[in-house]
Amino acid sequence: MSQDNALSILNDIEIVCKKRNVKLTNQRKIVLSIMLQAQKAMSAYDLLDLLKQEEPQAKPPTIYRALDFLLEQGFIHKVESSNSYIICPHFSHPNHLSILFICDNCKQILEKNSHEIENNLLQLATQNRFAVKHSIIEIHGLCPSCHKILTD
């Protein structure tokens, strides 16, 4: 991701934070910047190691507090199957169903959403008097590049 694109996304996130009246601290910005530059899912400890380059005093609670805030605001997603985190491209709409396509070979993650699937799941939840708080679907397989390489 280009530096300009990363700065644009950070600026958009800052605007969303101001609208929501929440604070995007310097540490949270640094974590977001690290994730934007990496362009891949990262574990909390990978993020902590990189955060320590900017803030040597950072400890595990530091990164987990930042991640908790970013998750709560919908700026990132937790990939449960790999215990890692990724930037959410739909952060201005935090209450959406995220469908993560995870390549088991190269570990690339592509997020998509489907209003049709989301509506069906919400209808199913309503029929069962279940209040949906958060929903992510993880689908494992091979991305087009890896599928081509492995089948040729």
Residue pairs with C-beta under 8 A, 6 or more apart in sequence:
1 36
1 37
1 39
5 36
6 33
6 36
6 37
9 32
9 36
9 87
10 29
10 32
10 33
10 36
12 91
12 92
13 24
13 32
13 75
13 91
14 24
16 73
16 75
16 91
16 92
17 23
17 24
17 73
20 73
22 69
22 73
25 66
27 51
27 55
27 58
27 62
27 66
28 66
28 69
28 70
30 51
30 54
30 55
31 47
31 51
31 63
31 66
31 67
31 70
32 70
32 75
32 76
32 87
34 42
34 47
34 50
34 51
35 42
35 47
35 76
35 85
35 86
35 87
36 87
40 86
40 107
40 108
40 109
41 79
41 82
41 84
41 85
41 86
41 107
41 109
42 84
42 85
42 86
43 82
43 83
43 84
43 85
44 60
44 63
44 64
44 67
44 83
44 85
45 60
45 63
47 63
47 67
47 85
48 58
48 59
48 60
48 62
48 63
51 58
51 62
51 63
52 58
55 62
67 76
67 78
67 85
70 76
70 85
71 77
71 78
71 85
73 91
73 94
74 88
74 90
74 91
74 93
74 94
74 95
75 87
75 88
75 91
76 85
76 86
76 87
76 88
77 85
77 86
77 88
77 98
77 100
77 111
77 136
78 84
78 85
78 136
79 85
79 86
79 100
79 102
79 109
79 138
80 136
80 138
81 102
81 138
81 140
82 102
82 107
86 100
86 109
86 111
88 98
88 111
89 111
90 96
90 98
90 111
90 113
96 113
96 118
97 113
97 114
97 117
97 118
97 121
97 135
97 136
97 137
98 111
98 113
98 135
98 136
98 137
99 111
99 112
99 113
99 114
99 117
99 136
99 137
99 139
100 109
100 110
100 111
100 136
100 137
100 138
100 139
101 109
101 110
101 111
101 112
101 139
101 141
101 143
102 108
102 109
102 138
102 139
102 140
102 141
103 109
103 141
103 142
103 143
103 146
104 140
104 141
104 142
105 142
105 143
105 146
105 150
106 143
106 145
106 146
108 143
110 143
117 137
118 135
121 132
121 135
122 132
125 131
125 132
141 147
142 150
